[in-house]
């Protein structure tokens, strides 16, 4: 039963990541939007959980790094909007 949970999290993460990519590719959201970056955070966290469970450490590394990149992008976006509001 445990494996079903971790595999489900991985599938949800994969779907979110593909959704984010499709939205940017078809210009429904901008690459520098918080929507896109939050989709990346959620997807990469779920994929990291799945890959850590399955001990797929190279994929875990990619997904954890992806998470930090997206978090930094969100921080940058928020800082940009805070400066423009001043």
PDB file with SEQRES, HELIX, SHEET and CRYST1 records, atoms N, CA, C and O in Angstrom:
SEQRES   1 A   86  UNK UNK UNK UNK UNK UNK UNK UNK UNK UNK UNK UNK UNK          
SEQRES   2 A   86  UNK UNK UNK UNK UNK UNK UNK UNK UNK UNK UNK UNK UNK          
SEQRES   3 A   86  UNK UNK UNK UNK UNK UNK UNK UNK UNK UNK UNK UNK UNK          
SEQRES   4 A   86  UNK UNK UNK UNK UNK UNK UNK UNK UNK UNK UNK UNK UNK          
SEQRES   5 A   86  UNK UNK UNK UNK UNK UNK UNK UNK UNK UNK UNK UNK UNK          
SEQRES   6 A   86  UNK UNK UNK UNK UNK UNK UNK UNK UNK UNK UNK UNK UNK          
SEQRES   7 A   86  UNK UNK UNK UNK UNK UNK UNK UNK                              
HELIX    1 AA1 UNK A    2  UNK A   25  1                                  24    
HELIX    2 AA2 UNK A   34  UNK A   53  1                                  20    
HELIX    3 AA3 UNK A   57  UNK A   85  1                                  29    
CRYST1    1.000    1.000    1.000  90.00  90.00  90.00 P 1           1          
ATOM      1  N   UNK A   1       0.823  -1.204   0.000  1.00  0.00           N  
ATOM      2  CA  UNK A   1       0.000   0.000   0.000  1.00  0.00           C  
ATOM      3  C   UNK A   1       0.863   1.262   0.000  1.00  0.00           C  
ATOM      4  O   UNK A   1       0.503   2.270  -0.608  1.00  0.00           O  
ATOM      5  N   UNK A   2       1.995   1.197   0.682  1.00  0.00           N  
ATOM      6  CA  UNK A   2       2.895   2.340   0.756  1.00  0.00           C  
ATOM      7  C   UNK A   2       3.387   2.758  -0.636  1.00  0.00           C  
ATOM      8  O   UNK A   2       3.468   3.946  -0.948  1.00  0.00           O  
ATOM      9  N   UNK A   3       3.710   1.768  -1.454  1.00  0.00           N  
ATOM     10  CA  UNK A   3       4.223   2.067  -2.792  1.00  0.00           C  
ATOM     11  C   UNK A   3       3.173   2.775  -3.649  1.00  0.00           C  
ATOM     12  O   UNK A   3       3.520   3.606  -4.489  1.00  0.00           O  
ATOM     13  N   UNK A   4       1.920   2.462  -3.448  1.00  0.00           N  
ATOM     14  CA  UNK A   4       0.846   3.115  -4.200  1.00  0.00           C  
ATOM     15  C   UNK A   4       0.823   4.611  -3.881  1.00  0.00           C  
ATOM     16  O   UNK A   4       0.640   5.436  -4.777  1.00  0.00           O  
ATOM     17  N   UNK A   5       1.007   4.957  -2.616  1.00  0.00           N  
ATOM     18  CA  UNK A   5       1.032   6.367  -2.211  1.00  0.00           C  
ATOM     19  C   UNK A   5       2.174   7.106  -2.896  1.00  0.00           C  
ATOM     20  O   UNK A   5       1.964   8.162  -3.493  1.00  0.00           O  
ATOM     21  N   UNK A   6       3.377   6.555  -2.812  1.00  0.00           N  
ATOM     22  CA  UNK A   6       4.536   7.242  -3.387  1.00  0.00           C  
ATOM     23  C   UNK A   6       4.481   7.284  -4.913  1.00  0.00           C  
ATOM     24  O   UNK A   6       4.904   8.267  -5.521  1.00  0.00           O  
ATOM     25  N   UNK A   7       3.967   6.232  -5.528  1.00  0.00           N  
ATOM     26  CA  UNK A   7       3.804   6.263  -6.980  1.00  0.00           C  
ATOM     27  C   UNK A   7       2.728   7.264  -7.393  1.00  0.00           C  
ATOM     28  O   UNK A   7       2.870   7.935  -8.416  1.00  0.00           O  
ATOM     29  N   UNK A   8       1.666   7.370  -6.619  1.00  0.00           N  
ATOM     30  CA  UNK A   8       0.617   8.354  -6.913  1.00  0.00           C  
ATOM     31  C   UNK A   8       1.165   9.773  -6.823  1.00  0.00           C  
ATOM     32  O   UNK A   8       0.868  10.614  -7.671  1.00  0.00           O  
ATOM     33  N   UNK A   9       1.962  10.036  -5.797  1.00  0.00           N  
ATOM     34  CA  UNK A   9       2.578  11.360  -5.669  1.00  0.00           C  
ATOM     35  C   UNK A   9       3.462  11.659  -6.873  1.00  0.00           C  
ATOM     36  O   UNK A   9       3.477  12.782  -7.377  1.00  0.00           O  
ATOM     37  N   UNK A  10       4.194  10.655  -7.331  1.00  0.00           N  
ATOM     38  CA  UNK A  10       5.042  10.829  -8.506  1.00  0.00           C  
ATOM     39  C   UNK A  10       4.242  11.130  -9.757  1.00  0.00           C  
ATOM     40  O   UNK A  10       4.616  11.997 -10.547  1.00  0.00           O  
ATOM     41  N   UNK A  11       3.137  10.414  -9.940  1.00  0.00           N  
ATOM     42  CA  UNK A  11       2.287  10.660 -11.114  1.00  0.00           C  
ATOM     43  C   UNK A  11       1.667  12.048 -11.069  1.00  0.00           C  
ATOM     44  O   UNK A  11       1.593  12.730 -12.092  1.00  0.00           O  
ATOM     45  N   UNK A  12       1.224  12.469  -9.898  1.00  0.00           N  
ATOM     46  CA  UNK A  12       0.654  13.819  -9.770  1.00  0.00           C  
ATOM     47  C   UNK A  12       1.726  14.862 -10.085  1.00  0.00           C  
ATOM     48  O   UNK A  12       1.458  15.838 -10.786  1.00  0.00           O  
ATOM     49  N   UNK A  13       2.932  14.656  -9.571  1.00  0.00           N  
ATOM     50  CA  UNK A  13       4.034  15.562  -9.865  1.00  0.00           C  
ATOM     51  C   UNK A  13       4.347  15.620 -11.352  1.00  0.00           C  
ATOM     52  O   UNK A  13       4.580  16.697 -11.901  1.00  0.00           O  
ATOM     53  N   UNK A  14       4.353  14.464 -12.004  1.00  0.00           N  
ATOM     54  CA  UNK A  14       4.634  14.421 -13.439  1.00  0.00           C  
ATOM     55  C   UNK A  14       3.569  15.178 -14.228  1.00  0.00           C  
ATOM     56  O   UNK A  14       3.889  15.914 -15.161  1.00  0.00           O  
ATOM     57  N   UNK A  15       2.324  15.001 -13.858  1.00  0.00           N  
ATOM     58  CA  UNK A  15       1.222  15.694 -14.542  1.00  0.00           C  
ATOM     59  C   UNK A  15       1.332  17.204 -14.337  1.00  0.00           C  
ATOM     60  O   UNK A  15       1.141  17.973 -15.279  1.00  0.00           O  
ATOM     61  N   UNK A  16       1.638  17.630 -13.114  1.00  0.00           N  
ATOM     62  CA  UNK A  16       1.790  19.065 -12.845  1.00  0.00           C  
ATOM     63  C   UNK A  16       2.946  19.667 -13.638  1.00  0.00           C  
ATOM     64  O   UNK A  16       2.839  20.777 -14.158  1.00  0.00           O  
ATOM     65  N   UNK A  17       4.050  18.929 -13.725  1.00  0.00           N  
ATOM     66  CA  UNK A  17       5.209  19.433 -14.459  1.00  0.00           C  
ATOM     67  C   UNK A  17       4.889  19.564 -15.948  1.00  0.00           C  
ATOM     68  O   UNK A  17       5.251  20.559 -16.576  1.00  0.00           O  
ATOM     69  N   UNK A  18       4.218  18.573 -16.505  1.00  0.00           N  
ATOM     70  CA  UNK A  18       3.820  18.644 -17.910  1.00  0.00           C  
ATOM     71  C   UNK A  18       2.792  19.750 -18.149  1.00  0.00           C  
ATOM     72  O   UNK A  18       2.824  20.422 -19.180  1.00  0.00           O  
ATOM     73  N   UNK A  19       1.880  19.934 -17.190  1.00  0.00           N  
ATOM     74  CA  UNK A  19       0.906  21.018 -17.294  1.00  0.00           C  
ATOM     75  C   UNK A  19       1.617  22.373 -17.321  1.00  0.00           C  
ATOM     76  O   UNK A  19       1.297  23.228 -18.147  1.00  0.00           O  
ATOM     77  N   UNK A  20       2.571  22.563 -16.426  1.00  0.00           N  
ATOM     78  CA  UNK A  20       3.319  23.821 -16.383  1.00  0.00           C  
ATOM     79  C   UNK A  20       4.027  24.065 -17.707  1.00  0.00           C  
ATOM     80  O   UNK A  20       3.984  25.172 -18.244  1.00  0.00           O  
ATOM     81  N   UNK A  21       4.674  23.040 -18.230  1.00  0.00           N  
ATOM     82  CA  UNK A  21       5.392  23.168 -19.505  1.00  0.00           C  
ATOM     83  C   UNK A  21       4.429  23.492 -20.650  1.00  0.00           C  
ATOM     84  O   UNK A  21       4.722  24.349 -21.484  1.00  0.00           O  
ATOM     85  N   UNK A  22       3.299  22.821 -20.690  1.00  0.00           N  
ATOM     86  CA  UNK A  22       2.310  23.077 -21.740  1.00  0.00           C  
ATOM     87  C   UNK A  22       1.767  24.498 -21.647  1.00  0.00           C  
ATOM     88  O   UNK A  22       1.621  25.170 -22.668  1.00  0.00           O  
ATOM     89  N   UNK A  23       1.470  24.958 -20.445  1.00  0.00           N  
ATOM     90  CA  UNK A  23       0.936  26.312 -20.269  1.00  0.00           C  
ATOM     91  C   UNK A  23       1.917  27.373 -20.762  1.00  0.00           C  
ATOM     92  O   UNK A  23       1.512  28.362 -21.374  1.00  0.00           O  
ATOM     93  N   UNK A  24       3.201  27.168 -20.495  1.00  0.00           N  
ATOM     94  CA  UNK A  24       4.205  28.120 -20.971  1.00  0.00           C  
ATOM     95  C   UNK A  24       4.389  27.983 -22.481  1.00  0.00           C  
ATOM     96  O   UNK A  24       4.493  28.984 -23.190  1.00  0.00           O  
ATOM     97  N   UNK A  25       4.428  26.758 -22.966  1.00  0.00           N  
ATOM     98  CA  UNK A  25       4.648  26.530 -24.394  1.00  0.00           C  
ATOM     99  C   UNK A  25       3.538  27.111 -25.253  1.00  0.00           C  
ATOM    100  O   UNK A  25       3.794  27.604 -26.352  1.00  0.00           O  
ATOM    101  N   UNK A  26       2.305  27.057 -24.757  1.00  0.00           N  
ATOM    102  CA  UNK A  26       1.168  27.586 -25.511  1.00  0.00           C  
ATOM    103  C   UNK A  26       0.786  29.002 -25.084  1.00  0.00           C  
ATOM    104  O   UNK A  26      -0.294  29.497 -25.406  1.00  0.00           O  
ATOM    105  N   UNK A  27       1.701  29.639 -24.351  1.00  0.00           N  
ATOM    106  CA  UNK A  27       1.574  31.044 -23.947  1.00  0.00           C  
ATOM    107  C   UNK A  27       0.295  31.341 -23.157  1.00  0.00           C  
ATOM    108  O   UNK A  27      -0.310  32.403 -23.306  1.00  0.00           O  
ATOM    109  N   UNK A  28      -0.099  30.393 -22.324  1.00  0.00           N  
ATOM    110  CA  UNK A  28      -1.242  30.606 -21.433  1.00  0.00           C  
ATOM    111  C   UNK A  28      -0.792  31.255 -20.129  1.00  0.00           C  
ATOM    112  O   UNK A  28      -1.563  31.963 -19.481  1.00  0.00           O  
ATOM    113  N   UNK A  29       0.450  31.013 -19.752  1.00  0.00           N  
ATOM    114  CA  UNK A  29       1.078  31.690 -18.620  1.00  0.00           C  
ATOM    115  C   UNK A  29       2.502  32.058 -19.034  1.00  0.00           C  
ATOM    116  O   UNK A  29       3.083  31.444 -19.929  1.00  0.00           O  
ATOM    117  N   UNK A  30       3.041  33.057 -18.374  1.00  0.00           N  
ATOM    118  CA  UNK A  30       4.413  33.481 -18.665  1.00  0.00           C  
ATOM    119  C   UNK A  30       5.402  32.684 -17.819  1.00  0.00           C  
ATOM    120  O   UNK A  30       5.086  32.248 -16.711  1.00  0.00           O  
ATOM    121  N   UNK A  31       6.587  32.507 -18.356  1.00  0.00           N  
ATOM    122  CA  UNK A  31       7.615  31.759 -17.626  1.00  0.00           C  
ATOM    123  C   UNK A  31       8.020  32.464 -16.343  1.00  0.00           C  
ATOM    124  O   UNK A  31       8.486  31.821 -15.402  1.00  0.00           O  
ATOM    125  N   UNK A  32       7.848  33.780 -16.296  1.00  0.00           N  
ATOM    126  CA  UNK A  32       8.196  34.507 -15.075  1.00  0.00           C  
ATOM    127  C   UNK A  32       6.965  34.801 -14.204  1.00  0.00           C  
ATOM    128  O   UNK A  32       6.975  35.734 -13.402  1.00  0.00           O  
ATOM    129  N   UNK A  33       5.917  34.003 -14.368  1.00  0.00           N  
ATOM    130  CA  UNK A  33       4.723  34.173 -13.534  1.00  0.00           C  
ATOM    131  C   UNK A  33       4.814  33.281 -12.294  1.00  0.00           C  
ATOM    132  O   UNK A  33       5.451  32.228 -12.303  1.00  0.00           O  
ATOM    133  N   UNK A  34       4.164  33.736 -11.242  1.00  0.00           N  
ATOM    134  CA  UNK A  34       4.133  32.928 -10.025  1.00  0.00           C  
ATOM    135  C   UNK A  34       3.351  31.637 -10.253  1.00  0.00           C  
ATOM    136  O   UNK A  34       3.675  30.616  -9.646  1.00  0.00           O  
ATOM    137  N   UNK A  35       2.338  31.655 -11.106  1.00  0.00           N  
ATOM    138  CA  UNK A  35       1.568  30.442 -11.400  1.00  0.00           C  
ATOM    139  C   UNK A  35       2.485  29.349 -11.924  1.00  0.00           C  
ATOM    140  O   UNK A  35       2.463  28.219 -11.436  1.00  0.00           O  
ATOM    141  N   UNK A  36       3.287  29.693 -12.917  1.00  0.00           N  
ATOM    142  CA  UNK A  36       4.208  28.719 -13.505  1.00  0.00           C  
ATOM    143  C   UNK A  36       5.219  28.214 -12.471  1.00  0.00           C  
ATOM    144  O   UNK A  36       5.482  27.015 -12.374  1.00  0.00           O  
ATOM    145  N   UNK A  37       5.768  29.135 -11.718  1.00  0.00           N  
ATOM    146  CA  UNK A  37       6.793  28.746 -10.749  1.00  0.00           C  
ATOM    147  C   UNK A  37       6.214  27.903  -9.613  1.00  0.00           C  
ATOM    148  O   UNK A  37       6.869  26.965  -9.158  1.00  0.00           O  
ATOM    149  N   UNK A  38       5.005  28.210  -9.146  1.00  0.00           N  
ATOM    150  CA  UNK A  38       4.389  27.394  -8.095  1.00  0.00           C  
ATOM    151  C   UNK A  38       4.041  25.996  -8.608  1.00  0.00           C  
ATOM    152  O   UNK A  38       4.147  25.020  -7.866  1.00  0.00           O  
ATOM    153  N   UNK A  39       3.629  25.897  -9.864  1.00  0.00           N  
ATOM    154  CA  UNK A  39       3.414  24.571 -10.452  1.00  0.00           C  
ATOM    155  C   UNK A  39       4.723  23.781 -10.452  1.00  0.00           C  
ATOM    156  O   UNK A  39       4.733  22.584 -10.167  1.00  0.00           O  
ATOM    157  N   UNK A  40       5.821  24.457 -10.773  1.00  0.00           N  
ATOM    158  CA  UNK A  40       7.132  23.808 -10.748  1.00  0.00           C  
ATOM    159  C   UNK A  40       7.516  23.363  -9.337  1.00  0.00           C  
ATOM    160  O   UNK A  40       8.048  22.268  -9.152  1.00  0.00           O  
ATOM    161  N   UNK A  41       7.249  24.204  -8.354  1.00  0.00           N  
ATOM    162  CA  UNK A  41       7.567  23.827  -6.966  1.00  0.00           C  
ATOM    163  C   UNK A  41       6.781  22.588  -6.563  1.00  0.00           C  
ATOM    164  O   UNK A  41       7.352  21.612  -6.076  1.00  0.00           O  
ATOM    165  N   UNK A  42       5.471  22.632  -6.766  1.00  0.00           N  
ATOM    166  CA  UNK A  42       4.637  21.489  -6.357  1.00  0.00           C  
ATOM    167  C   UNK A  42       5.041  20.217  -7.092  1.00  0.00           C  
ATOM    168  O   UNK A  42       5.163  19.154  -6.483  1.00  0.00           O  
ATOM    169  N   UNK A  43       5.247  20.326  -8.395  1.00  0.00           N  
ATOM    170  CA  UNK A  43       5.607  19.155  -9.193  1.00  0.00           C  
ATOM    171  C   UNK A  43       6.943  18.580  -8.762  1.00  0.00           C  
ATOM    172  O   UNK A  43       7.073  17.371  -8.575  1.00  0.00           O  
ATOM    173  N   UNK A  44       7.931  19.440  -8.605  1.00  0.00           N  
ATOM    174  CA  UNK A  44       9.266  18.935  -8.285  1.00  0.00           C  
ATOM    175  C   UNK A  44       9.345  18.372  -6.868  1.00  0.00           C  
ATOM    176  O   UNK A  44      10.098  17.430  -6.626  1.00  0.00           O  
ATOM    177  N   UNK A  45       8.591  18.925  -5.939  1.00  0.00           N  
ATOM    178  CA  UNK A  45       8.562  18.358  -4.584  1.00  0.00           C  
ATOM    179  C   UNK A  45       7.951  16.957  -4.618  1.00  0.00           C  
ATOM    180  O   UNK A  45       8.489  16.024  -4.020  1.00  0.00           O  
ATOM    181  N   UNK A  46       6.836  16.817  -5.315  1.00  0.00           N  
ATOM    182  CA  UNK A  46       6.196  15.498  -5.404  1.00  0.00           C  
ATOM    183  C   UNK A  46       7.088  14.491  -6.120  1.00  0.00           C  
ATOM    184  O   UNK A  46       7.181  13.337  -5.703  1.00  0.00           O  
ATOM    185  N   UNK A  47       7.738  14.919  -7.184  1.00  0.00           N  
ATOM    186  CA  UNK A  47       8.646  14.017  -7.894  1.00  0.00           C  
ATOM    187  C   UNK A  47       9.868  13.678  -7.037  1.00  0.00           C  
ATOM    188  O   UNK A  47      10.364  12.552  -7.082  1.00  0.00           O  
ATOM    189  N   UNK A  48      10.350  14.639  -6.262  1.00  0.00           N  
ATOM    190  CA  UNK A  48      11.483  14.360  -5.375  1.00  0.00           C  
ATOM    191  C   UNK A  48      11.107  13.326  -4.316  1.00  0.00           C  
ATOM    192  O   UNK A  48      11.898  12.431  -4.018  1.00  0.00           O  
ATOM    193  N   UNK A  49       9.924  13.440  -3.756  1.00  0.00           N  
ATOM    194  CA  UNK A  49       9.459  12.457  -2.766  1.00  0.00           C  
ATOM    195  C   UNK A  49       9.427  11.070  -3.392  1.00  0.00           C  
ATOM    196  O   UNK A  49       9.892  10.097  -2.798  1.00  0.00           O  
ATOM    197  N   UNK A  50       8.873  10.992  -4.594  1.00  0.00           N  
ATOM    198  CA  UNK A  50       8.784   9.707  -5.293  1.00  0.00           C  
ATOM    199  C   UNK A  50      10.165   9.134  -5.591  1.00  0.00           C  
ATOM    200  O   UNK A  50      10.413   7.954  -5.341  1.00  0.00           O  
ATOM    201  N   UNK A  51      11.059   9.952  -6.118  1.00  0.00           N  
ATOM    202  CA  UNK A  51      12.378   9.441  -6.499  1.00  0.00           C  
ATOM    203  C   UNK A  51      13.237   9.103  -5.287  1.00  0.00           C  
ATOM    204  O   UNK A  51      14.040   8.172  -5.345  1.00  0.00           O  
ATOM    205  N   UNK A  52      13.085   9.833  -4.205  1.00  0.00           N  
ATOM    206  CA  UNK A  52      13.802   9.468  -2.977  1.00  0.00           C  
ATOM    207  C   UNK A  52      13.307   8.126  -2.449  1.00  0.00           C  
ATOM    208  O   UNK A  52      14.104   7.294  -2.014  1.00  0.00           O  
ATOM    209  N   UNK A  53      12.013   7.917  -2.487  1.00  0.00           N  
ATOM    210  CA  UNK A  53      11.440   6.645  -2.042  1.00  0.00           C  
ATOM    211  C   UNK A  53      12.013   5.487  -2.854  1.00  0.00           C  
ATOM    212  O   UNK A  53      12.338   4.433  -2.307  1.00  0.00           O  
ATOM    213  N   UNK A  54      12.132   5.694  -4.156  1.00  0.00           N  
ATOM    214  CA  UNK A  54      12.626   4.639  -5.043  1.00  0.00           C  
ATOM    215  C   UNK A  54      14.159   4.633  -5.147  1.00  0.00           C  
ATOM    216  O   UNK A  54      14.732   3.870  -5.924  1.00  0.00           O  
ATOM    217  N   UNK A  55      14.801   5.482  -4.367  1.00  0.00           N  
ATOM    218  CA  UNK A  55      16.263   5.595  -4.320  1.00  0.00           C  
ATOM    219  C   UNK A  55      16.871   5.914  -5.685  1.00  0.00           C  
ATOM    220  O   UNK A  55      17.951   5.435  -6.030  1.00  0.00           O  
ATOM    221  N   UNK A  56      16.159   6.722  -6.442  1.00  0.00           N  
ATOM    222  CA  UNK A  56      16.653   7.193  -7.741  1.00  0.00           C  
ATOM    223  C   UNK A  56      17.308   8.556  -7.495  1.00  0.00           C  
ATOM    224  O   UNK A  56      16.732   9.603  -7.790  1.00  0.00           O  
ATOM    225  N   UNK A  57      18.515   8.514  -6.952  1.00  0.00           N  
ATOM    226  CA  UNK A  57      19.152   9.722  -6.445  1.00  0.00           C  
ATOM    227  C   UNK A  57      19.518  10.753  -7.506  1.00  0.00           C  
ATOM    228  O   UNK A  57      19.426  11.946  -7.217  1.00  0.00           O  
ATOM    229  N   UNK A  58      19.925  10.374  -8.711  1.00  0.00           N  
ATOM    230  CA  UNK A  58      20.156  11.417  -9.719  1.00  0.00           C  
ATOM    231  C   UNK A  58      18.874  12.204 -10.047  1.00  0.00           C  
ATOM    232  O   UNK A  58      18.913  13.426 -10.189  1.00  0.00           O  
ATOM    233  N   UNK A  59      17.759  11.507 -10.163  1.00  0.00           N  
ATOM    234  CA  UNK A  59      16.480  12.194 -10.400  1.00  0.00           C  
ATOM    235  C   UNK A  59      16.076  13.021  -9.186  1.00  0.00           C  
ATOM    236  O   UNK A  59      15.519  14.108  -9.338  1.00  0.00           O  
ATOM    237  N   UNK A  60      16.345  12.527  -7.999  1.00  0.00           N  
ATOM    238  CA  UNK A  60      16.060  13.285  -6.776  1.00  0.00           C  
ATOM    239  C   UNK A  60      16.842  14.587  -6.769  1.00  0.00           C  
ATOM    240  O   UNK A  60      16.305  15.643  -6.434  1.00  0.00           O  
ATOM    241  N   UNK A  61      18.113  14.506  -7.141  1.00  0.00           N  
ATOM    242  CA  UNK A  61      18.954  15.699  -7.199  1.00  0.00           C  
ATOM    243  C   UNK A  61      18.371  16.730  -8.154  1.00  0.00           C  
ATOM    244  O   UNK A  61      18.285  17.911  -7.820  1.00  0.00           O  
ATOM    245  N   UNK A  62      17.972  16.287  -9.341  1.00  0.00           N  
ATOM    246  CA  UNK A  62      17.389  17.198 -10.335  1.00  0.00           C  
ATOM    247  C   UNK A  62      16.131  17.859  -9.783  1.00  0.00           C  
ATOM    248  O   UNK A  62      15.956  19.070  -9.917  1.00  0.00           O  
ATOM    249  N   UNK A  63      15.259  17.074  -9.166  1.00  0.00           N  
ATOM    250  CA  UNK A  63      13.991  17.621  -8.671  1.00  0.00           C  
ATOM    251  C   UNK A  63      14.172  18.537  -7.473  1.00  0.00           C  
ATOM    252  O   UNK A  63      13.458  19.532  -7.348  1.00  0.00           O  
ATOM    253  N   UNK A  64      15.094  18.228  -6.605  1.00  0.00           N  
ATOM    254  CA  UNK A  64      15.364  19.115  -5.468  1.00  0.00           C  
ATOM    255  C   UNK A  64      15.968  20.424  -5.962  1.00  0.00           C  
ATOM    256  O   UNK A  64      15.600  21.499  -5.489  1.00  0.00           O  
ATOM    257  N   UNK A  65      16.895  20.333  -6.912  1.00  0.00           N  
ATOM    258  CA  UNK A  65      17.479  21.540  -7.499  1.00  0.00           C  
ATOM    259  C   UNK A  65      16.409  22.361  -8.209  1.00  0.00           C  
ATOM    260  O   UNK A  65      16.390  23.587  -8.100  1.00  0.00           O  
ATOM    261  N   UNK A  66      15.514  21.685  -8.939  1.00  0.00           N  
ATOM    262  CA  UNK A  66      14.404  22.345  -9.645  1.00  0.00           C  
ATOM    263  C   UNK A  66      13.539  23.120  -8.644  1.00  0.00           C  
ATOM    264  O   UNK A  66      13.107  24.240  -8.917  1.00  0.00           O  
ATOM    265  N   UNK A  67      13.295  22.508  -7.487  1.00  0.00           N  
ATOM    266  CA  UNK A  67      12.503  23.165  -6.440  1.00  0.00           C  
ATOM    267  C   UNK A  67      13.164  24.460  -5.993  1.00  0.00           C  
ATOM    268  O   UNK A  67      12.507  25.497  -5.900  1.00  0.00           O  
ATOM    269  N   UNK A  68      14.467  24.403  -5.717  1.00  0.00           N  
ATOM    270  CA  UNK A  68      15.172  25.603  -5.256  1.00  0.00           C  
ATOM    271  C   UNK A  68      15.208  26.683  -6.331  1.00  0.00           C  
ATOM    272  O   UNK A  68      15.085  27.869  -6.022  1.00  0.00           O  
ATOM    273  N   UNK A  69      15.373  26.288  -7.582  1.00  0.00           N  
ATOM    274  CA  UNK A  69      15.361  27.270  -8.673  1.00  0.00           C  
ATOM    275  C   UNK A  69      13.999  27.963  -8.740  1.00  0.00           C  
ATOM    276  O   UNK A  69      13.930  29.184  -8.876  1.00  0.00           O  
ATOM    277  N   UNK A  70      12.928  27.195  -8.644  1.00  0.00           N  
ATOM    278  CA  UNK A  70      11.579  27.776  -8.706  1.00  0.00           C  
ATOM    279  C   UNK A  70      11.307  28.685  -7.511  1.00  0.00           C  
ATOM    280  O   UNK A  70      10.692  29.741  -7.661  1.00  0.00           O  
ATOM    281  N   UNK A  71      11.760  28.281  -6.328  1.00  0.00           N  
ATOM    282  CA  UNK A  71      11.579  29.123  -5.136  1.00  0.00           C  
ATOM    283  C   UNK A  71      12.349  30.428  -5.299  1.00  0.00           C  
ATOM    284  O   UNK A  71      11.835  31.498  -4.972  1.00  0.00           O  
ATOM    285  N   UNK A  72      13.565  30.346  -5.798  1.00  0.00           N  
ATOM    286  CA  UNK A  72      14.343  31.565  -6.042  1.00  0.00           C  
ATOM    287  C   UNK A  72      13.646  32.449  -7.079  1.00  0.00           C  
ATOM    288  O   UNK A  72      13.625  33.672  -6.938  1.00  0.00           O  
ATOM    289  N   UNK A  73      13.081  31.838  -8.113  1.00  0.00           N  
ATOM    290  CA  UNK A  73      12.362  32.606  -9.135  1.00  0.00           C  
ATOM    291  C   UNK A  73      11.153  33.315  -8.530  1.00  0.00           C  
ATOM    292  O   UNK A  73      10.893  34.474  -8.852  1.00  0.00           O  
ATOM    293  N   UNK A  74      10.415  32.634  -7.660  1.00  0.00           N  
ATOM    294  CA  UNK A  74       9.264  33.256  -6.986  1.00  0.00           C  
ATOM    295  C   UNK A  74       9.718  34.439  -6.146  1.00  0.00           C  
ATOM    296  O   UNK A  74       9.092  35.499  -6.164  1.00  0.00           O  
ATOM    297  N   UNK A  75      10.798  34.259  -5.419  1.00  0.00           N  
ATOM    298  CA  UNK A  75      11.351  35.334  -4.591  1.00  0.00           C  
ATOM    299  C   UNK A  75      11.730  36.528  -5.467  1.00  0.00           C  
ATOM    300  O   UNK A  75      11.454  37.676  -5.117  1.00  0.00           O  
ATOM    301  N   UNK A  76      12.365  36.249  -6.612  1.00  0.00           N  
ATOM    302  CA  UNK A  76      12.768  37.311  -7.539  1.00  0.00           C  
ATOM    303  C   UNK A  76      11.552  38.028  -8.108  1.00  0.00           C  
ATOM    304  O   UNK A  76      11.545  39.255  -8.202  1.00  0.00           O  
ATOM    305  N   UNK A  77      10.532  37.282  -8.484  1.00  0.00           N  
ATOM    306  CA  UNK A  77       9.309  37.876  -9.027  1.00  0.00           C  
ATOM    307  C   UNK A  77       8.649  38.778  -7.983  1.00  0.00           C  
ATOM    308  O   UNK A  77       8.248  39.901  -8.290  1.00  0.00           O  
ATOM    309  N   UNK A  78       8.540  38.289  -6.765  1.00  0.00           N  
ATOM    310  CA  UNK A  78       7.911  39.089  -5.703  1.00  0.00           C  
ATOM    311  C   UNK A  78       8.713  40.346  -5.406  1.00  0.00           C  
ATOM    312  O   UNK A  78       8.142  41.409  -5.162  1.00  0.00           O  
ATOM    313  N   UNK A  79      10.029  40.227  -5.426  1.00  0.00           N  
ATOM    314  CA  UNK A  79      10.882  41.388  -5.168  1.00  0.00           C  
ATOM    315  C   UNK A  79      10.718  42.416  -6.280  1.00  0.00           C  
ATOM    316  O   UNK A  79      10.692  43.619  -6.021  1.00  0.00           O  
ATOM    317  N   UNK A  80      10.607  41.938  -7.520  1.00  0.00           N  
ATOM    318  CA  UNK A  80      10.420  42.833  -8.669  1.00  0.00           C  
ATOM    319  C   UNK A  80       9.112  43.611  -8.543  1.00  0.00           C  
ATOM    320  O   UNK A  80       9.069  44.819  -8.780  1.00  0.00           O  
ATOM    321  N   UNK A  81       8.035  42.896  -8.162  1.00  0.00           N  
ATOM    322  CA  UNK A  81       6.737  43.562  -8.023  1.00  0.00           C  
ATOM    323  C   UNK A  81       6.712  44.502  -6.822  1.00  0.00           C  
ATOM    324  O   UNK A  81       6.024  45.522  -6.855  1.00  0.00           O  
ATOM    325  N   UNK A  82       7.443  44.179  -5.773  1.00  0.00           N  
ATOM    326  CA  UNK A  82       7.498  45.051  -4.604  1.00  0.00           C  
ATOM    327  C   UNK A  82       8.220  46.354  -4.961  1.00  0.00           C  
ATOM    328  O   UNK A  82       7.828  47.429  -4.506  1.00  0.00           O  
ATOM    329  N   UNK A  83       9.261  46.256  -5.764  1.00  0.00           N  
ATOM    330  CA  UNK A  83       9.995  47.463  -6.180  1.00  0.00           C  
ATOM    331  C   UNK A  83       9.147  48.335  -7.085  1.00  0.00           C  
ATOM    332  O   UNK A  83       9.186  49.561  -6.980  1.00  0.00           O  
ATOM    333  N   UNK A  84       8.377  47.714  -7.979  1.00  0.00           N  
ATOM    334  CA  UNK A  84       7.555  48.490  -8.899  1.00  0.00           C  
ATOM    335  C   UNK A  84       6.348  49.128  -8.200  1.00  0.00           C  
ATOM    336  O   UNK A  84       5.764  50.082  -8.714  1.00  0.00           O  
ATOM    337  N   UNK A  85       5.979  48.605  -7.041  1.00  0.00           N  
ATOM    338  CA  UNK A  85       4.867  49.165  -6.275  1.00  0.00           C  
ATOM    339  C   UNK A  85       5.281  50.398  -5.479  1.00  0.00           C  
ATOM    340  O   UNK A  85       4.443  51.193  -5.056  1.00  0.00           O  
ATOM    341  N   UNK A  86       6.591  50.540  -5.286  1.00  0.00           N  
ATOM    342  CA  UNK A  86       7.082  51.703  -4.496  1.00  0.00           C  
ATOM    343  C   UNK A  86       6.984  52.988  -5.237  1.00  0.00           C  
ATOM    344  O   UNK A  86       7.354  54.036  -4.708  1.00  0.00           O  
TER     345      UNK A  86                                                      
END                                                                             
